[in-house]
Amino acid sequence: AVALVGLAGSHCLEVYRTHGFEAVGEAFADRAYEADGTLRSRTMPGALLADPAAAGAQAVRIAVAGWVTAFGGSEIALAARTICIHGDSPGAAVVAEAVRAALLAAGVRLAPAAAARA
């Protein structure tokens, strides 16, 4: 069976489920969030978390605590089973290495995406 992945907390996950798909929430280590849970537009300042340490810290908060700090400073809950790092962002490989190291240091078990469905 195929699972569909969508932004954690977004309406699309419920639409997927309504149509009989398994839906998996995804969060982003390298992107800033708005207070409403949407991703900050790339046209806005601060949309990308280019600092590897900041992306790693955000990934740990997502995986361990289930929340992120939004751009304005508020905390928002995210029920995510996958974490994305955008490969088209500057320094993506370095960010990915930092995110992996931060997650492992926090004791998070890393698994292939198929395991997120369990």
C-alpha positions, 0 to 999 in steps of 0.5 A: 500500500502507498501512504501519502505524505503531507504537511503535519497539521494540514487539511490535506492529511484529512482529505487523503484519509477521506479518500482511503489513503494512509496519511503521514504528517511531515515536518521540515527541519530547514524551514521556518513556520508561521504561527498558523502552522504553515511554512513561511513563504520563501519570499519572506526573510527568515524562511530558510533555516540555513544554519545547520545547528538551528535545523538540527535543533528544530528537527530534535524539537519536532521528533522529541517534543512534537513542536516548533517555534514559529517565526514570531516566537510562538510554539506550535504542535506538530504531529509528524512522522517524517522530517524533510530537508529540502535538497534544493536549499543552499548547503543542504548536504551539510544541513542533512548531516547536522540534522542526522547527528542532532537526532542521533545525539538526542536518542531518536531512532532513524528509520526508512520512510516506510517505517513512518507508517507503522 
